[in-house]
Amino acid sequence: MPPAPRSVRGTGRRLYGAIANRLGTAIMSGEYPPGSVLPAEIAFSGELGVSRGAYREAMQVLIAKGLVESRPKAGTRVLQPDRWNLLDPDVLAWAFAGTPDIGYVRSLFELRAIVEPAAARLAAERRTRDDLRHMKDALAAMRRHTLATDQGRAADRDFHHAILRATQNGALLTLSASIGAAVGWTTQFKQRARALPRNPVPDHVRVYDMIAAGDVDGAGEAMRLLVDLALDDTKSAMGPDQG
């Protein structure tokens, strides 16, 4: 069993959130592999330097996200990845805190490749002037701040959110937080070791132009190309051995 994370500080929600963050990152990085049992509550809370109550609250966070299960006498066990809520924004953050598994990254882009081109097609049919204004404002912020900054990446997420909102499909809109988190974390990951290999803003502009023109097929194709190129950039950032 790997050593427990170092002690964490804080109070209330901030404290158990910090504990959940430490443990979630450890699970997603493989420090606590599926099937392993976390140390007992008393021992682990003592090693972390926190109250048992804060530790239990953190466990409830991890349980809700499908990472662990807790049973009387059996302890708290890390579940298999097929039980994890991999689209939860916190789980995405924990996965990208280290070097994510290429299979996980590919699955995120496959999801985007299924959802976002279809969303762009619907947006081209249903967008309103307000929707187009939100997309245009997001593009302007992306240009102004660049995707190397937090502000630029936030604008990138806003752009993708605006497209999902323009579909006028409530079910699709529920994916906005997950899609936005995937976009944000993969973009940030690509820049850890070096600058972005190319400027992706023109790819977003093409999507906007097709949606603004009401070109359904063009919008879908532009978004498909955007996602494909983003995946290529991400695999390049992970190194030549990643297929």
C-alpha positions in Angstrom: 0.0 0.0 0.0 1.5 3.4 -1.0 2.0 6.0 1.7 -0.9 8.2 2.7 -1.0 11.7 1.2 0.6 14.4 3.3 -1.4 16.3 5.9 -3.9 18.8 4.5 -5.1 22.0 6.1 -8.4 24.0 6.1 -11.8 23.9 7.7 -15.2 22.6 6.9 -16.0 22.1 3.2 -12.6 23.4 2.2 -10.9 20.7 4.4 -12.8 17.7 3.2 -12.6 18.9 -0.4 -8.8 19.1 0.0 -8.8 15.5 1.4 -11.0 14.3 -1.5 -8.7 16.1 -4.0 -5.6 14.4 -2.5 -7.2 10.9 -2.5 -8.9 11.3 -5.9 -5.6 12.3 -7.5 -3.9 9.4 -5.9 -6.5 7.0 -7.2 -6.5 8.4 -10.7 -2.7 8.3 -10.8 -2.7 4.6 -9.9 -1.2 5.1 -6.4 -4.3 3.3 -5.1 -5.1 0.8 -7.9 -8.6 -0.7 -8.4 -9.3 -3.4 -5.8 -7.0 -1.9 -3.2 -8.3 -1.1 0.2 -7.6 2.3 1.7 -6.2 2.4 5.2 -8.7 2.3 8.1 -10.4 5.6 9.0 -8.8 6.1 12.3 -5.3 5.4 11.1 -5.6 7.4 7.8 -7.3 10.4 9.4 -4.5 10.5 11.9 -1.8 10.3 9.2 -3.5 13.1 7.3 -3.8 15.2 10.5 -7.6 15.7 10.1 -10.7 14.8 12.0 -12.4 11.5 11.4 -15.5 13.5 10.4 -13.6 15.4 7.7 -12.2 12.1 6.4 -15.7 10.6 6.3 -17.0 13.6 4.3 -14.2 13.2 1.8 -15.1 9.5 1.4 -18.7 10.4 0.6 -17.4 12.7 -2.2 -15.4 9.8 -3.6 -18.3 7.4 -3.2 -20.6 9.8 -5.0 -18.2 9.9 -8.0 -17.9 6.1 -8.2 -14.3 5.9 -7.2 -14.7 3.9 -4.0 -17.2 1.9 -2.0 -17.3 1.5 1.8 -18.6 -1.6 3.5 -18.8 -2.5 7.2 -15.8 -4.7 8.2 -14.5 -4.7 4.6 -13.3 -1.1 4.6 -13.1 1.3 1.7 -12.1 -0.3 -1.6 -11.2 1.4 -4.8 -13.6 0.4 -7.5 -12.9 -0.7 -11.1 -12.6 2.1 -13.6 -15.9 1.1 -15.3 -17.6 2.4 -12.1 -15.9 5.7 -12.1 -17.8 8.8 -13.2 -15.1 9.8 -15.7 -17.1 12.8 -17.0 -17.3 14.4 -13.5 -15.3 17.7 -13.7 -13.4 16.8 -10.5 -12.5 13.4 -11.7 -11.2 15.0 -14.9 -9.1 17.4 -12.9 -7.7 14.5 -10.8 -6.9 12.5 -13.9 -5.0 15.4 -15.5 -3.1 16.3 -12.3 -0.6 13.8 -13.5 -0.1 12.2 -16.9 -3.4 10.7 -17.9 -3.8 7.3 -19.5 -3.9 7.6 -23.3 -6.9 5.3 -23.4 -8.8 7.7 -21.1 -7.7 10.7 -23.3 -8.8 9.0 -26.4 -12.2 8.1 -24.9 -12.8 11.8 -24.1 -12.1 12.8 -27.7 -14.2 10.0 -29.0 -17.1 11.3 -26.9 -16.5 14.8 -28.2 -16.3 13.5 -31.8 -19.8 12.0 -31.3 -21.4 14.8 -29.5 -19.9 18.1 -30.7 -20.3 17.8 -34.5 -23.9 16.9 -34.0 -24.3 19.8 -31.6 -22.8 22.1 -34.1 -25.2 20.9 -36.8 -28.2 21.6 -34.5 -26.7 25.0 -33.5 -26.5 26.0 -37.2 -30.2 25.3 -37.5 -31.4 26.8 -34.2 -28.9 29.5 -33.1 -30.3 32.9 -32.1 -28.6 36.3 -32.3 -27.9 36.0 -28.6 -26.2 32.6 -29.2 -24.0 34.0 -31.9 -23.1 37.0 -29.7 -21.9 34.7 -27.0 -19.8 32.6 -29.4 -18.4 35.8 -30.9 -17.5 37.2 -27.5 -15.8 34.0 -26.5 -13.8 34.0 -29.7 -12.7 37.6 -29.1 -11.6 36.7 -25.6 -9.7 33.6 -26.9 -7.8 35.9 -29.3 -7.2 38.5 -26.7 -5.9 36.3 -23.9 -4.7 33.2 -26.0 -5.2 29.6 -24.8 -1.9 29.8 -22.8 -3.8 31.7 -20.1 -6.6 30.8 -17.7 -8.8 33.6 -19.2 -8.3 32.2 -22.7 -9.1 28.7 -21.7 -12.2 29.9 -19.8 -13.3 31.6 -23.1 -12.7 28.4 -24.9 -15.0 26.6 -22.5 -17.6 29.4 -23.0 -17.4 28.9 -26.8 -18.2 25.2 -26.5 -21.0 25.9 -23.9 -22.5 28.5 -26.2 -22.7 25.9 -29.0 -24.4 23.4 -26.8 -26.8 26.0 -25.6 -27.6 27.0 -29.2 -28.9 23.5 -29.8 -31.9 24.3 -27.6 -31.6 20.7 -26.4 -31.7 20.4 -22.6 -30.3 16.9 -22.6 -27.3 18.0 -24.6 -26.8 21.0 -22.4 -26.3 18.8 -19.4 -23.0 17.6 -21.0 -21.7 21.2 -21.0 -19.7 21.0 -17.7 -18.1 17.7 -18.7 -17.3 18.8 -22.3 -16.0 22.1 -20.9 -13.8 20.4 -18.4 -12.4 18.0 -21.0 -11.7 20.9 -23.3 -10.0 22.9 -20.5 -7.9 20.2 -19.1 -6.6 18.8 -22.4 -5.7 22.3 -23.6 -3.8 22.9 -20.4 -2.1 19.5 -20.5 -0.9 20.2 -24.0 1.1 23.2 -22.8 2.9 21.6 -19.8 6.2 20.9 -21.5 6.0 23.3 -24.4 3.9 25.9 -26.1 0.9 24.8 -28.2 2.1 23.3 -31.5 -0.2 25.6 -33.4 -2.9 28.2 -32.8 -6.3 26.4 -32.6 -8.4 29.7 -32.6 -8.8 29.6 -36.4 -10.4 26.1 -36.1 -13.0 27.7 -33.7 -13.6 30.6 -36.1 -14.4 28.1 -38.9 -17.0 26.5 -36.6 -18.5 29.9 -35.8 -18.6 31.0 -39.4 -20.5 27.8 -40.4 -23.0 28.1 -37.6 -23.5 31.8 -38.3 -24.1 31.0 -41.9 -26.7 28.3 -41.1 -24.5 25.8 -42.9 -25.5 22.5 -41.1 -23.1 20.2 -42.9 -20.3 22.7 -42.8 -20.7 23.3 -39.1 -20.6 19.6 -38.4 -17.5 19.1 -40.5 -15.7 22.1 -39.1 -16.3 20.8 -35.5 -15.2 17.3 -36.5 -12.0 18.7 -37.8 -11.5 20.8 -34.7 -11.8 17.8 -32.4 -9.6 15.6 -34.6 -6.8 18.2 -34.6 -7.1 18.7 -30.9 -6.6 15.0 -30.4 -3.5 15.0 -32.6 -2.1 17.9 -30.6 -2.8 16.1 -27.3 -1.2 12.8 -28.5 1.9 14.8 -29.6 2.1 16.4 -26.2 2.1 12.9 -24.6 5.1 11.8 -26.6 5.9 9.7 -29.6 5.1 6.4 -27.9 1.4 7.3 -27.5 -0.7 5.9 -30.3 
